[in-house]
Each structure stands twice: as structure tokens, then as C-alpha cells.
Amino acid sequence: MSCPFLREPPIAEGARVIRRVFRIQRILRDRQDPLAQHDSVLIERYRFSREGIIYLTNLLDPHVKSTTHRSRALTTAQTVCIALRYFASGTFLYTCGDAENVGKSAVCRAIRKVYLALKHFLGVFVVFPSHLRPQVVKQGFFAIAGFPNVIGTIDCTHIAIKAPPGPTEGDFVNRKGGHSINVQMVCDSMCHITNVEAKWPGSVHDSRIFRESGLCTSFERGAYDGILLGDRGYACRQYFMTPFPDPNPGPQTRYNAALARTRARIEMTFGQLKERFQCLKRLRVAPDRACDIIVACAVLHNIATIRRERTPVVEVQPDDDLQPVHLDQPSGRAARDRIVQHNFHEIVQNVLAC
């Protein structure tokens, strides 16, 4: 019989005993302030200085702030630092938790909060052709090797992931036999990422990613006044310059040399991105989450570059040996020949001067 004076129904004494036996003891860990370290330590752990971490904390606070202060909830700075440590190291979640003195589940939630928050700022920090005026972008590329009218260099890079379960597993197997996401990026002369496409499995060819991207559609409509530089895995178009497959001695060889030196900026950007955020060397997450993390790292890379954070020293990676899947367009060949005929004297002078 229930008592009308009790707000809760009575519980048998045996149930109380069982509840006390199986009750999990809550552990409230003492966490230190992540910013109470020297700048050199912060850069090594999180890839950002104290001022950079404070900037990210203020930027992401509306999106990652805890809704409660109970049970010593993580502060925004702690949440951001946990995610940055994971991006910078690429280690296991429990290792990040041990380093930051939090549990594995808290690390997982913090990382997800941060990379979803950073996706909101993709259109703010990743802008094509650049945050600068197009003429400034063209002058920056021209100063490298004398290649005219360039507003971006484009290429794809593979981000390794663990084999996803299900029937689509084979779609992620790349030409080298590993599972990956094929990511297309464009950069300017200062290694700022100006466009990113992170949604295609590793089996998709680079040229298909570009053809089906919004960037290609914009160029086809004539939205941009300038050209892109790519490798021989792409088709040469009026706005897309690629190397001569079998260059003749003289202007065509010098054209290829100038294009290679200018296009090396995208290889440098890939190297800086992967060296700064070691998690991109292999992501042990589902493909959809891997794409979100890649986009978040691209946003963080631009923030670090704009704020002049310490740049990792990298070597330019060799080009992938890709063959084009279709022939160059006549308008592209004509534009390429026109550049060789009208600009090879300046290209020669710049190449020889360096």
C-alpha cells in the first residue's frame, strides 16, 4: 500500500542494497589550466600559441560552451585544447584523455563539438580566390616563376582512414590498395587554402572531383578572371593549365619548369597541413566524421597561417604519377600555346634568375 505523504513510491530494502553494491563511484578529476604553460610547450602540444588558443576559445565559445557547470564541466578552453591535442597528435582518444586528465568519452565529445563548430566558419576562413584582391594573388604567383594570371594551384591528396564496414568499403580503396578520402584543395601563393572538397572516396579520380565541384561550375560560367594550375592528371582547359606531356626543348620545357615551380605551392600546403595536424596521416573514424575533421583542420590551418603561427618545416612531396582520363580540350591547348608564345621570354628570365 502506497503512502500518500511520500512523494516517491517506496523502494524495497533489498533493491536499495543492490543499488548501493552496483553503484559506480564518480571520480571528479582535478584538471589544470591548459594555458598555464610556456608558449613553446603550447605550440608543441596544440600547434597554437597562447594568443592563438585564446582567439580560438573566443571564436568557438558560442558553439562549444557547456550548458551546465555541474560536476566540474569542461570549460571552453579545455574543450578546445583537447581537440587541438588530438588534431596535432592523431593519437588514440584514451591517450589524449590521459594527457588532459579526462575520460575517453569526454574527449570524444569535445573533439566532435570543436570540429562541428569549425565547419560553421568554413565560408569565413576558406574563401576563393583569396581574402586578398585577385590582382594581389596574381602578383604573388607571378613573383615565383613568372607564370601570368594565376589565381590558384589545385591538387588532390589522400587522407588515410580505417576500412569502413558495409557494402561501400571497396569505394574507399585507392590505387595503392589502402582506404582513404580523396581531398581536393586549392591554395594561393602564401599557402592559404582557398577551396576544399572533402567528400569523395579514395577510388575517385582527381579530374572527376574537379568536374563535379562547384569551383568548376563557377569557372565554366566565367565567374573568375584567372587560371588554375594543375598536374597532368587533369585535362587542360581555357582556365586550367597543365604541363605539356612531351615538351619540346625550348619554350615548352621552360613553360613546364615555370608551372612546376608555381604549382609547388599546393604541395607545400599539403605538407604544412599534414605536419601541423598529424591526425591527417591516418584517421581512425568513420568516413563522414573523417571528412568533417579534414575540413576543420583546413580552417585551423588558415587561422594559423593568417595569425602567423609557427610554420612546420616540410619538404615538397613528389608529384603522383597520374595519367589523364580524357584529352585536353582544344581551347585549353590553345590557351597553353598562347602563354608559351607570348610569355616565354619572361618565364626564361625568371627561371634563369633563380
C-alpha positions as CSV (number, residue, x, y, z in Angstrom):
1,M,0.0,0.0,0.0
2,S,1.5,3.4,-1.0
3,C,1.7,6.2,1.4
4,P,0.0,9.5,0.3
5,F,2.6,11.5,2.3
6,L,5.6,10.3,0.3
7,R,6.5,11.9,-3.0
8,E,8.2,8.8,-4.3
9,P,7.0,5.3,-4.3
10,P,8.6,3.1,-1.6
11,I,11.5,1.0,-2.6
12,A,12.2,-2.4,-1.2
13,E,15.2,-2.6,1.1
14,G,16.7,-5.4,-1.0
15,A,16.6,-3.1,-4.0
16,R,18.4,-0.4,-2.0
17,V,21.2,-2.8,-1.1
18,I,21.6,-4.0,-4.7
19,R,21.8,-0.3,-5.8
20,R,24.5,0.5,-3.3
21,V,26.5,-2.5,-4.3
22,F,26.5,-1.8,-8.0
23,R,26.7,2.0,-7.8
24,I,29.6,3.4,-9.7
25,Q,31.8,5.7,-7.8
26,R,32.0,9.1,-9.5
27,I,35.5,10.4,-9.9
28,L,36.0,14.1,-10.3
29,R,39.5,14.7,-11.6
30,D,41.5,17.8,-10.9
31,R,42.3,19.4,-14.2
32,Q,44.9,22.0,-14.6
33,D,44.6,25.2,-16.7
34,P,45.8,24.2,-20.2
35,L,47.1,27.7,-20.8
36,A,49.4,27.7,-17.7
37,Q,52.3,26.6,-19.8
38,H,55.1,28.3,-21.8
39,D,54.4,29.2,-25.4
40,S,56.9,26.6,-26.7
41,V,55.1,23.9,-24.8
42,L,51.7,25.0,-26.1
43,I,52.9,25.1,-29.7
44,E,54.3,21.6,-29.3
45,R,51.1,20.2,-27.8
46,Y,48.4,22.2,-29.6
47,R,50.2,23.9,-32.6
48,F,49.0,27.3,-31.4
49,S,50.4,29.9,-29.1
50,R,48.6,31.2,-26.0
51,E,47.2,34.1,-28.0
52,G,46.0,31.7,-30.7
53,I,44.3,29.4,-28.3
54,I,42.6,32.4,-26.6
55,Y,41.4,33.5,-30.1
56,L,40.0,30.1,-30.9
57,T,38.3,29.9,-27.5
58,N,36.5,33.2,-28.0
59,L,35.6,32.3,-31.6
60,L,34.2,28.9,-30.7
61,D,32.7,29.6,-27.3
62,P,29.1,30.1,-28.5
63,H,29.2,26.7,-30.2
64,V,31.1,24.5,-27.7
65,K,30.3,26.1,-24.3
66,S,28.9,23.7,-21.7
67,T,25.3,24.2,-20.8
68,T,26.0,23.3,-17.2
69,H,28.6,24.0,-14.5
70,R,27.8,20.8,-12.5
71,S,30.3,18.1,-11.9
72,R,33.3,20.3,-13.0
73,A,32.2,20.5,-16.6
74,L,34.9,21.3,-19.1
75,T,35.5,24.9,-19.9
76,T,35.6,26.2,-23.4
77,A,39.4,26.5,-23.3
78,Q,39.7,22.9,-22.0
79,T,37.4,21.6,-24.8
80,V,39.4,23.5,-27.5
81,C,42.7,22.3,-26.1
82,I,41.5,18.6,-26.0
83,A,40.5,18.8,-29.7
84,L,43.7,20.6,-30.7
85,R,45.8,18.0,-29.0
86,Y,44.0,15.3,-30.9
87,F,44.4,17.1,-34.2
88,A,48.1,17.8,-33.5
89,S,49.0,14.2,-32.5
90,G,46.4,11.9,-34.1
91,T,46.8,9.5,-31.2
92,F,44.1,7.4,-29.6
93,L,41.3,9.0,-27.6
94,Y,42.3,7.4,-24.3
95,T,45.8,8.7,-24.7
96,C,44.5,12.3,-25.2
97,G,42.3,11.7,-22.2
98,D,45.2,10.6,-20.0
99,A,47.2,13.6,-21.1
100,E,44.4,16.1,-20.4
101,N,43.2,14.2,-17.3
102,V,39.7,13.4,-18.7
103,G,37.8,10.3,-19.7
104,K,37.7,8.8,-23.2
105,S,34.0,9.7,-23.7
106,A,34.7,13.3,-22.7
107,V,37.5,13.5,-25.2
108,C,35.2,12.1,-28.0
109,R,32.5,14.7,-27.2
110,A,35.0,17.6,-27.1
111,I,36.5,16.7,-30.4
112,R,33.1,16.4,-32.1
113,K,32.0,19.7,-30.6
114,V,35.0,21.5,-31.9
115,Y,35.2,20.1,-35.5
116,L,31.5,20.7,-36.0
117,A,31.9,24.3,-34.7
118,L,34.8,24.9,-37.0
119,K,32.7,23.8,-40.0
120,H,30.5,26.8,-39.4
121,F,33.5,29.0,-40.2
122,L,34.4,27.3,-43.4
123,G,32.9,30.2,-45.5
124,V,34.7,32.7,-43.4
125,F,38.3,31.5,-43.5
126,V,38.3,29.5,-46.7
127,V,37.4,31.9,-49.5
128,F,38.2,31.6,-53.2
129,P,40.2,33.1,-54.8
130,S,41.6,34.6,-51.6
131,H,40.9,37.1,-48.8
132,L,43.1,39.4,-50.8
133,R,42.3,41.2,-54.1
134,P,42.7,38.9,-57.2
135,Q,45.4,41.2,-58.6
136,V,47.4,40.7,-55.4
137,V,47.0,36.9,-55.7
138,K,48.2,37.0,-59.3
139,Q,51.2,39.1,-58.4
140,G,52.2,36.7,-55.7
141,F,52.1,33.8,-58.1
142,F,53.9,35.7,-60.8
143,A,56.7,36.5,-58.5
144,I,57.5,32.8,-58.1
145,A,58.5,31.9,-61.6
146,G,56.9,34.5,-63.9
147,F,53.7,32.5,-64.7
148,P,50.9,35.0,-65.6
149,N,47.3,35.3,-64.5
150,V,47.3,32.5,-61.9
151,I,44.7,32.7,-59.1
152,G,45.3,29.3,-57.6
153,T,47.1,26.0,-57.7
154,I,45.0,22.8,-57.4
155,D,45.7,19.2,-56.5
156,C,44.2,16.3,-54.5
157,T,45.7,14.4,-51.6
158,H,44.7,11.2,-50.0
159,I,43.9,11.1,-46.3
160,A,44.1,7.5,-45.0
161,I,41.2,6.1,-43.0
162,K,40.4,2.8,-41.4
163,A,38.4,0.4,-43.6
164,P,34.7,1.3,-43.2
165,P,32.3,-1.6,-42.7
166,G,29.4,-2.2,-45.2
167,P,29.0,-2.6,-48.9
168,T,30.7,0.7,-49.8
169,E,34.1,-0.4,-48.4
170,G,35.5,-1.0,-51.8
171,D,34.8,2.6,-52.9
172,F,37.4,3.8,-50.5
173,V,40.2,1.7,-51.8
174,N,42.7,3.9,-53.7
175,R,45.1,3.0,-56.4
176,K,47.7,2.0,-53.8
177,G,45.4,-0.5,-52.1
178,G,44.7,1.5,-49.0
179,H,41.5,3.1,-47.7
180,S,41.3,6.9,-48.0
181,I,39.4,10.0,-48.6
182,N,40.5,11.9,-51.8
183,V,40.5,15.6,-50.9
184,Q,40.8,18.4,-53.4
185,M,42.3,21.7,-52.3
186,V,43.3,25.0,-53.9
187,C,45.8,27.4,-52.4
188,D,47.2,30.8,-53.1
189,S,50.9,31.9,-53.2
190,M,51.1,32.2,-49.4
191,C,49.8,28.6,-48.8
192,H,46.3,29.8,-47.7
193,I,43.7,27.2,-48.5
194,T,41.1,28.9,-50.7
195,N,38.9,25.9,-51.6
196,V,38.4,22.4,-50.2
197,E,36.4,19.4,-51.3
198,A,36.4,16.6,-48.7
199,K,33.7,14.2,-49.5
200,W,35.0,11.7,-52.1
201,P,36.2,8.2,-51.5
202,G,39.8,7.2,-52.4
203,S,38.8,5.4,-55.6
204,V,37.6,8.6,-57.4
205,H,40.0,10.2,-59.8
206,D,41.2,13.8,-59.3
207,S,39.7,15.0,-62.5
208,R,36.2,13.8,-61.7
209,I,36.3,15.5,-58.3
210,F,37.1,18.8,-60.1
211,R,34.5,18.3,-62.8
212,E,31.7,17.8,-60.3
213,S,32.8,20.6,-57.9
214,G,31.2,23.9,-57.5
215,L,34.5,25.5,-58.4
216,C,34.5,24.0,-61.9
217,T,30.9,25.2,-62.4
218,S,31.9,28.8,-61.4
219,F,34.8,28.7,-63.9
220,E,32.7,27.4,-66.7
221,R,30.3,30.3,-66.1
222,G,33.2,32.8,-66.2
223,A,32.9,33.8,-62.6
224,Y,36.6,34.3,-62.2
225,D,39.2,36.2,-64.2
226,G,42.3,34.0,-64.0
227,I,43.6,30.4,-64.4
228,L,44.3,27.4,-62.2
229,L,47.5,25.3,-62.4
230,G,47.2,21.6,-62.1
231,D,49.3,18.5,-62.8
232,R,48.9,16.1,-65.8
233,G,46.1,14.2,-64.1
234,Y,43.7,16.9,-65.1
235,A,42.5,18.0,-68.6
236,C,43.9,21.2,-70.0
237,R,41.1,23.8,-70.3
238,Q,41.0,27.5,-71.2
239,Y,41.1,28.4,-67.5
240,F,43.1,25.3,-66.3
241,M,46.7,25.0,-67.3
242,T,48.6,21.7,-67.2
243,P,52.1,20.6,-68.3
244,F,53.0,19.5,-71.8
245,P,53.1,15.7,-71.7
246,D,56.1,15.6,-74.0
247,P,57.6,19.0,-74.1
248,N,59.9,20.1,-76.9
249,P,63.2,21.7,-76.0
250,G,62.9,25.4,-75.6
251,P,59.7,27.3,-74.7
252,Q,57.6,24.2,-73.8
253,T,60.3,22.9,-71.4
254,R,60.6,26.3,-69.8
255,Y,56.9,26.5,-69.5
256,N,56.8,23.2,-67.7
257,A,59.5,24.3,-65.4
258,A,57.7,27.6,-64.5
259,L,54.4,25.7,-64.0
260,A,56.1,23.1,-61.7
261,R,57.7,25.8,-59.6
262,T,54.5,27.7,-59.3
263,R,52.3,24.7,-58.6
264,A,54.7,23.5,-55.9
265,R,52.7,25.9,-53.5
266,I,49.9,23.3,-53.2
267,E,52.4,20.6,-52.4
268,M,53.9,22.8,-49.7
269,T,50.4,23.5,-48.4
270,F,49.7,19.7,-48.1
271,G,53.0,19.2,-46.3
272,Q,52.3,22.0,-43.8
273,L,48.8,20.8,-43.2
274,K,49.7,17.2,-42.5
275,E,52.8,18.2,-40.5
276,R,50.8,20.6,-38.4
277,F,47.9,18.2,-37.8
278,Q,49.3,14.7,-37.5
279,C,45.8,13.2,-37.3
280,L,45.6,13.6,-41.1
281,K,48.2,10.9,-41.6
282,R,45.6,8.4,-40.7
283,L,42.1,8.9,-39.2
284,R,40.5,6.0,-37.2
285,V,37.0,7.3,-37.6
286,A,34.0,6.7,-40.0
287,P,34.3,8.4,-43.4
288,D,31.7,11.1,-42.7
289,R,33.5,12.1,-39.5
290,A,36.8,12.0,-41.3
291,C,35.5,14.5,-43.9
292,D,34.4,16.8,-41.1
293,I,37.8,16.6,-39.4
294,I,39.6,17.3,-42.6
295,V,37.5,20.5,-43.2
296,A,38.1,21.5,-39.6
297,C,41.9,21.1,-40.0
298,A,41.8,23.2,-43.2
299,V,40.1,26.0,-41.3
300,L,42.6,25.8,-38.4
301,H,45.5,25.8,-41.0
302,N,44.2,29.1,-42.4
303,I,43.7,30.6,-39.0
304,A,47.3,29.6,-38.0
305,T,48.7,31.0,-41.3
306,I,46.8,34.3,-41.0
307,R,47.9,34.7,-37.4
308,R,51.5,33.8,-38.4
309,E,51.8,30.9,-36.0
310,R,54.9,28.8,-36.2
311,T,55.1,27.0,-39.6
312,P,56.3,23.4,-39.6
313,V,59.3,22.7,-41.8
314,V,58.3,20.4,-44.7
315,E,59.8,19.1,-47.9
316,V,57.9,19.3,-51.2
317,Q,56.4,15.8,-51.9
318,P,57.0,14.4,-55.4
319,D,54.0,14.5,-57.8
320,D,51.8,11.5,-58.1
321,D,52.2,9.6,-61.4
322,L,48.7,10.2,-62.7
323,Q,47.5,9.8,-66.2
324,P,44.7,12.0,-67.6
325,V,41.4,10.2,-68.0
326,H,40.4,12.3,-71.0
327,L,42.1,14.5,-73.6
328,D,42.9,18.2,-73.3
329,Q,40.2,20.5,-74.6
330,P,41.1,22.4,-77.8
331,S,40.5,25.8,-76.0
332,G,42.9,24.7,-73.2
333,R,45.6,23.7,-75.6
334,A,45.3,27.0,-77.5
335,A,45.5,28.9,-74.2
336,R,48.6,27.0,-73.2
337,D,50.3,27.6,-76.5
338,R,49.4,31.3,-76.3
339,I,51.1,31.5,-72.9
340,V,54.2,29.8,-74.3
341,Q,54.4,32.1,-77.3
342,H,53.7,35.4,-75.6
343,N,55.3,34.9,-72.2
344,F,58.2,32.5,-72.6
345,H,60.8,35.3,-72.6
346,E,59.7,36.5,-69.2
347,I,59.5,32.9,-68.0
348,V,63.0,32.2,-69.2
349,Q,64.4,35.3,-67.4
350,N,62.7,34.3,-64.1
351,V,63.7,30.7,-64.3
352,L,67.3,31.5,-65.1
353,A,67.4,34.2,-62.4
354,C,66.6,31.7,-59.8
